[in-house]
Amino acid sequence: MYTIVTGAAGFIGSNLIAALNARGNDNIIAVDDLTQGDKFRNLVGCEIADYLDKNEFIERIEAGDFDSGVEAILHQGACSDTMEHDGQFMMENNYRYSLRLLDYCTQQDVPFLYASSAAVYGGGRVFKEHREHEAPLNVYGYSKFLFDQVVRRLGDASSQIVGFRYFNVYGPHEQHKGRMASVAFHHFNQYRETGKVKLFEGSGGYAHGEQHRDFVFVDDVVKVNLYFLDNPKLSGIFNLGTGRAQTFNDVAVATVNACRAAEGKPVLGLKEMVEQGILEYIPFPEALKGKYQSFTQADISALREAGYTESFADVATGVSSYVERLTASGG
């Protein structure tokens, strides 16, 4: 029996495969689109049974090649670029692709765990898994929102269906994401190259760097996925964040201090970093105005009600661990 991971060479997908390997599971089919070839590096340390291109995978699964041979599908494959304006591409790649896999899983009674997104909430202030709080600001968020509505209309399917509304995930294996990589990743590289980091100036009533997001470490994201994989009777759509909003300034300070610790330098506070020119604020981009979430904070009560009790790393803890791994791997 195979565990199938889509988006396998991507950020969360490759971390999921590594965690499955740590459990002794290497009977994994990795599915992705390696047009961006350097993503293969995320799979070098992983053990898999086979790799399939996304298009070949869809053809084979719909042809029945894997019938009765799939233990679960962990569907992470998607275009996650919130600045992508090609709606046709986004809906085909995110929405239609997901529908085809959902149809297969419900027909074959296969657990289906998939990546949704906190982008479904748009600019709202309530982040709870209810329809009245959902109003995406971009076509990426809409593609995730629309698929969630399909899942809701299914009601109580016989197979497990779980959607995870990821908040701001950061951690190892995100280097290929370019501009969509986490703030912590960009800050690490900025500090290493220039000795300073940059943040947006204030916007939407927030002071410089004081926009708040729910930043969640990828290790915690993996743990939640595996918890539901281990509990196949649990289904639903769940926020996956820490339940604690922190500022971009918090991320900058944590990243810089983790880098400084590696250099044997003392810890600095936010004010000292600004005064010394280590933290610099740049104008807020025109292209993001009206399309930017200045505040996100997951309501994780549904996740807790589903029995998940483990704590989540705060920014200081998670970023420190991340920077240690980046430093050890050469960035």
FENVENGI-V641798 format. One record per residue. RES is the residue in three letters. SS is DSSP state (h for helix, s for strand, l for the rest). PHI is phi in radians with two decimals (999 if undefined). OMEGA is omega in whole degrees, -180 to 180 (999 if undefined). Layout:
RES/SS/PHI/OMEGA, RES/SS/PHI/OMEGA
This chain:
MET/l/999/-178, TYR/s/-1.73/164, THR/s/-1.71/-179, ILE/s/-1.84/177, VAL/s/-2.08/174, THR/s/-1.56/-173, GLY/l/1.09/-169, ALA/l/-1.13/-180, ALA/l/-1.54/180, GLY/l/-1.48/-173, PHE/h/-1.13/-176, ILE/h/-1.28/-180, GLY/h/-1.01/-179, SER/h/-1.20/176, ASN/h/-1.20/176, LEU/h/-1.13/179, ILE/h/-1.10/178, ALA/h/-1.04/180, ALA/h/-1.22/176, LEU/h/-1.13/176, ASN/h/-1.04/-180, ALA/h/-1.10/177, ARG/l/-1.53/-179, GLY/l/1.67/-179, ASN/l/-1.71/174, ASP/l/-2.11/177, ASN/l/-1.52/-170, ILE/s/-2.09/171, ILE/s/-1.74/180, ALA/s/-1.61/-178, VAL/s/-2.09/178, ASP/s/-2.88/173, ASP/l/-2.10/-176, LEU/l/-1.67/171, THR/l/-0.97/171, GLN/l/-1.49/-167, GLY/h/-1.06/-175, ASP/h/-1.23/175, LYS/h/-1.15/-179, PHE/h/-0.97/-177, ARG/h/-1.01/180, ASN/h/-1.18/-178, LEU/h/-1.76/-175, VAL/l/-1.02/-179, GLY/l/-1.53/-177, CYS/l/-1.81/175, GLU/l/-1.85/180, ILE/l/-2.32/178, ALA/l/-1.50/-178, ASP/s/-2.89/173, TYR/s/-2.11/177, LEU/s/-2.27/170, ASP/s/-1.14/-177, LYS/h/-0.91/-177, ASN/h/-1.19/177, GLU/h/-1.13/180, PHE/h/-1.05/180, ILE/h/-1.06/180, GLU/h/-1.06/-176, ARG/h/-1.26/-178, ILE/h/-1.24/178, GLU/h/-1.36/176, ALA/l/-1.46/178, GLY/l/1.57/-177, ASP/l/-1.08/-176, PHE/l/-1.95/-179, ASP/l/-0.98/-179, SER/l/1.16/-179, GLY/l/-2.10/-176, VAL/s/-1.98/179, GLU/s/-1.47/179, ALA/s/-2.92/172, ILE/s/-2.05/174, LEU/s/-1.82/-169, HIS/s/-1.67/179, GLN/l/-1.90/-174, GLY/l/-1.24/179, ALA/l/-3.02/166, CYS/l/-1.49/-175, SER/l/-1.85/-178, ASP/l/-1.42/-178, THR/l/-1.22/178, MET/l/-1.69/179, GLU/l/-1.24/-176, HIS/l/-1.78/-179, ASP/l/-1.39/-176, GLY/h/-1.15/180, GLN/h/-1.10/178, PHE/h/-1.09/-177, MET/h/-1.09/-178, MET/h/-1.24/177, GLU/h/-1.23/-174, ASN/h/-1.31/-177, ASN/h/-1.73/-173, TYR/h/-1.39/-176, ARG/h/-1.12/178, TYR/h/-1.00/180, SER/h/-1.11/179, LEU/h/-1.04/-178, ARG/h/-1.13/178, LEU/h/-1.25/178, LEU/h/-1.07/179, ASP/h/-1.03/-180, TYR/h/-1.07/-176, CYS/h/-1.14/179, THR/h/-1.23/179, GLN/h/-1.24/-176, GLN/h/-1.69/-178, ASP/l/1.02/-179, VAL/l/-1.88/176, PRO/s/-0.99/-177, PHE/s/-2.23/178, LEU/s/-1.90/-173, TYR/s/-2.31/180, ALA/s/-1.55/166, SER/s/-1.74/-176, SER/s/-2.79/174, ALA/h/-1.19/178, ALA/h/-1.10/179, VAL/h/-1.12/-176, TYR/h/-1.45/179, GLY/l/1.03/-176, GLY/l/-1.61/-179, GLY/l/-1.22/-179, ARG/l/-2.00/178, VAL/l/-2.00/-175, PHE/l/-2.04/-179, LYS/l/-2.21/-170, GLU/l/-1.27/178, HIS/l/-2.21/-175, ARG/h/-0.98/-175, GLU/h/-1.18/-179, HIS/h/-1.73/-171, GLU/l/-1.87/-180, ALA/l/-2.74/-175, PRO/l/-1.02/-177, LEU/l/-1.74/-178, ASN/l/-2.54/-175, VAL/h/-1.22/174, TYR/h/-1.06/179, GLY/h/-1.06/180, TYR/h/-1.16/-180, SER/h/-1.08/179, LYS/h/-1.30/178, PHE/h/-1.03/-176, LEU/h/-1.13/179, PHE/h/-1.15/176, ASP/h/-1.01/179, GLN/h/-1.16/176, VAL/h/-1.08/180, VAL/h/-1.07/179, ARG/h/-1.10/-178, ARG/h/-1.19/178, LEU/h/-1.15/-178, GLY/l/1.21/-177, ASP/l/-1.53/176, ALA/l/-1.30/-179, SER/l/-1.23/179, SER/l/-1.65/179, GLN/l/-1.26/174, ILE/s/-2.31/-178, VAL/s/-2.30/175, GLY/s/-1.91/180, PHE/s/-1.96/176, ARG/s/-1.50/-178, TYR/s/-1.17/173, PHE/l/-1.59/-175, ASN/s/-1.48/-176, VAL/s/-1.51/176, TYR/s/-2.41/178, GLY/l/2.54/-177, PRO/l/-1.03/174, HIS/l/1.44/179, GLU/l/-1.87/-172, GLN/h/-1.05/-178, HIS/h/-1.30/-173, LYS/h/-1.34/177, GLY/h/1.05/-176, ARG/h/-1.13/-179, MET/h/-1.56/174, ALA/l/-1.15/-174, SER/l/-1.18/176, VAL/h/-1.05/-180, ALA/h/-1.06/179, PHE/h/-1.11/-180, HIS/h/-1.13/179, HIS/h/-1.14/178, PHE/h/-1.00/-178, ASN/h/-1.26/177, GLN/h/-1.10/-178, TYR/h/-1.13/-178, ARG/h/-1.14/-176, GLU/h/-1.52/-172, THR/h/-2.19/-177, GLY/l/1.39/178, LYS/l/-2.54/177, VAL/s/-2.23/-177, LYS/s/-2.14/176, LEU/s/-2.31/176, PHE/s/-1.21/171, GLU/l/-1.16/-179, GLY/l/-1.07/178, SER/l/-2.76/176, GLY/l/0.99/180, GLY/l/1.52/180, TYR/l/-1.76/177, ALA/l/-1.25/-178, HIS/l/-0.94/176, GLY/l/1.23/-175, GLU/l/-1.73/170, GLN/l/-1.05/-175, HIS/s/-1.90/173, ARG/s/-2.38/174, ASP/l/-1.63/-178, PHE/s/-1.58/-175, VAL/s/-2.14/-178, PHE/s/-1.26/-176, VAL/h/-1.07/177, ASP/h/-1.04/179, ASP/h/-1.24/177, VAL/h/-1.04/179, VAL/h/-1.10/-179, LYS/h/-1.04/-180, VAL/h/-1.17/177, ASN/h/-0.99/-178, LEU/h/-1.20/177, TYR/h/-1.06/180, PHE/h/-1.26/176, LEU/h/-1.07/180, ASP/l/-1.39/-178, ASN/l/-2.22/-172, PRO/l/-1.14/177, LYS/l/-1.45/-179, LEU/l/-1.59/176, SER/l/-2.35/177, GLY/s/2.41/177, ILE/s/-1.93/-172, PHE/s/-2.28/168, ASN/s/-1.14/175, LEU/s/-2.22/175, GLY/l/-2.52/-178, THR/l/-1.55/-173, GLY/l/1.42/-175, ARG/l/-2.43/178, ALA/l/-1.34/174, GLN/s/-2.31/-173, THR/s/-1.50/174, PHE/h/-1.12/174, ASN/h/-1.06/178, ASP/h/-1.04/-180, VAL/h/-1.16/180, ALA/h/-1.07/-179, VAL/h/-1.09/-180, ALA/h/-1.10/-179, THR/h/-1.17/-179, VAL/h/-1.07/-178, ASN/h/-1.18/176, ALA/h/-1.18/176, CYS/h/-1.17/179, ARG/h/-1.14/178, ALA/h/-1.06/179, ALA/h/-1.17/179, GLU/h/-1.61/-178, GLY/l/1.35/-179, LYS/l/-1.77/-178, PRO/l/-1.26/178, VAL/l/-1.19/176, LEU/l/-2.13/174, GLY/l/-1.58/-178, LEU/h/-0.99/-178, LYS/h/-1.04/180, GLU/h/-1.14/180, MET/h/-1.13/179, VAL/h/-1.17/-179, GLU/h/-1.09/-179, GLN/l/-1.53/178, GLY/l/1.33/178, ILE/l/-1.36/177, LEU/s/-1.99/-176, GLU/s/-2.16/179, TYR/s/-1.81/-178, ILE/s/-2.05/-177, PRO/l/-0.99/179, PHE/l/-1.24/-175, PRO/l/-1.12/178, GLU/h/-1.05/-176, ALA/h/-1.14/-177, LEU/h/-1.69/-177, LYS/l/-1.13/-178, GLY/l/1.47/-179, LYS/l/-2.22/-171, TYR/l/-2.08/176, GLN/l/-1.53/-179, SER/l/-1.43/179, PHE/s/-2.55/170, THR/l/-2.43/176, GLN/l/-2.72/-176, ALA/l/-1.12/166, ASP/l/-1.50/-175, ILE/l/-1.80/-180, SER/h/-1.10/179, ALA/h/-1.14/178, LEU/h/-1.10/178, ARG/h/-1.16/179, GLU/h/-1.14/177, ALA/l/-1.39/174, GLY/l/1.75/179, TYR/l/-1.44/-171, THR/l/-1.99/-175, GLU/l/-1.19/179, SER/l/-1.41/179, PHE/l/-1.95/179, ALA/l/-1.15/171, ASP/l/-1.39/-176, VAL/h/-1.05/-178, ALA/h/-1.03/-178, THR/h/-1.25/-177, GLY/h/-1.16/-178, VAL/h/-1.17/178, SER/h/-1.04/178, SER/h/-1.11/-180, TYR/h/-1.10/-179, VAL/h/-1.11/176, GLU/h/-1.03/180, ARG/h/-1.23/177, LEU/h/-1.08/-180, THR/h/-1.12/-179, ALA/h/-1.14/-178, SER/l/-1.65/-179, GLY/l/1.42/176, GLY/l/1.56/999
